[in-house]
Amino acid sequence: MDLADRIEAFRETLDEWLRGLYHGMISHPAYEKIEKEAEDAEDAFILACFPDAFGIPSPVSYYTAELLPYLEDEFESWERRLWDRGTYLERKGQQYHF
């Protein structure tokens, strides 16, 4: 096997691997489920850190307020998402097939 054949075999293998990677990361239907699950985990984390945004008293709010500058961008979208209860309930209903 000469150098040109080895390079061609490597390119074919790389092309097949990259197509599989693209399919798995972007075009596969499970990608949406993984994205929704990550969003739910983020929602739960931010709700645990900032429950006073919804009127739930929390003794740790004083300490978690230090995280607010780091979570500023996510906080606005999270607050908008949770205040829109219809969308939130709709998403949970889709998750559990209601």
C-alpha positions, 0 to 999 in steps of 0.5 A: 500500500503506497502513500496515496492509498493510505491517504485516501483510506484515511480521508474515507474513514475521516469522512465517515466519522465526521458524518456520524458526528454531525448526525449524532450532534445536530440532525438526530432526533435525540438531540432535541430531547437532550437539549430539553433535558439540559434546559430542565436541569438548568431551570431546576438549578436556577430555581434552587438558587433564586426562589425569591424571584417567585416569592418563595423565601429562602435562607440561602438567597443572600449567598446565591446572590453572588452568582447573579452576575455570572448567570445574568444572561440565563436568568432573563430567559429562565424567568421569562420561560417560567412565568409563561406557565402554559408553555412550561406545562405544555413542555412537561406534558410532551415529556410525559406524553399527556 
